[in-house]
C-alpha cells in the first residue's frame, strides 16, 4: 500500500528546477515547448515532494520532532495540549485523560526528545514512536536533571493530521547511547493479506487483539514468563522497564526476564487497533512476583504493549513498557517526564 522506498528523493530537486526556470526564462517567453517542458519538470518535482511528505512513517517522525520542538519553544504544557488527542490517555500514575491533566498546569522545565524507533500500519493512519528524552531546568542549562525513554501511540484525524492517542515513558539514571533511527515496517505480504481479508469492524478487531493479550497472559500463568514471551515476541523488540536502560532485542530481553521477570497475573484494561488490522496496542495491569525478598521489581505495574502482525498474520509484541503503580496517588507537576 505504502512503499517506504518512495521517500528516497533528491532533496535538491526543487533548487534544480528553480535554476532551470531562471536559465531558460528568456526562452520561455517565446518558446511554448520550453515552457511546457519546464512546467512539467516543476509538476514532477512537486509531486515527488508531496509523495515524500505523505509517506506515513516519515510524516509520523516529523510529527514527533515537531512535538518536541514545540515543547522546547513554547513549553511542556502548551505542546502537550496541542498534540494530544481529546481522548489521549496518560498514566498519572493511573490512566487519565492527558489533555485534561496538562490543562492550566505549569511545568517549568525544558523537555526535549527524539524518536529512534517508529512503526506505522499499512493503512497509514495508526503508528507508534519511542526514543530518549532529556530534561533540564532551562534551555540554557547544560546540566541534565533527568532522562529516560518515551512511548507514544499516534492516530491520524479525519483531516490527516497525526495526534497522540496514548503517551507514557520511563526514567533511568545512566546515560544511554541511543540506537540509530529504526523504522519498523510490516512485511510486504501484510499489505496484500490486509487487502485480501474481509476485515471486521473496529470493535471486532479490537476484541481479537484483546483476546490475544489474554492468551498471552494465560501462557504466562501456565508456562512461565520466558516461554510466554518467546512465543509472542518479535525478534526485534523494544522492552522498557522503569529504572533500567532500554533493551532493543529479544535476546537481551530474554536475559533480563530470566534475571528479573516473574509475572504472576495480568489484567488487560483496553487498547486500539489500526484500520488494516496489522498494528495495535493493549494496556493494563501486571504483577511481578519476587524471586527473592530483595527483588526490586516486585509489585504492581501498568503495562503498554504494541502488537504487530507477522508474515503469518500472527500478532507479535514489538514494544512493551511497564512502570510501577505507587501505593498512593500523588498529584505532582514536578516530573512531566513520566509521559515523555
Secondary structure, DSSP 8 states (H G I E B T S, - for coil): ---GGGG---TTHHHHHHHHHHHTHHHHHH-HHHHHHHHHHHHHHHHHHHHHHH-HHHHHHHHHHHHHHHHHHH-HHHHHHHHEEEEEEEESSSEEEHHHHHTT----SEEEEEEEEEEE-TTSSEEEEEEEEEEESSTT-----EEEEEEEEEEE-TTS-EEEEEEEEEE-SS-------EEE---HHHHHHHHHS----HHHHHHHHHHHHHHHHHHHHHH-HHHHHHHHEEEEEEEEETTS--B-SHHHHHHHHHHH--EEEEEEEEEEE-TTSSEEEEEEEEEE--SSTT-TT-EEEEEEEEEEE-TTS-EEEEEEEEEE--SS----SS-GGGT-
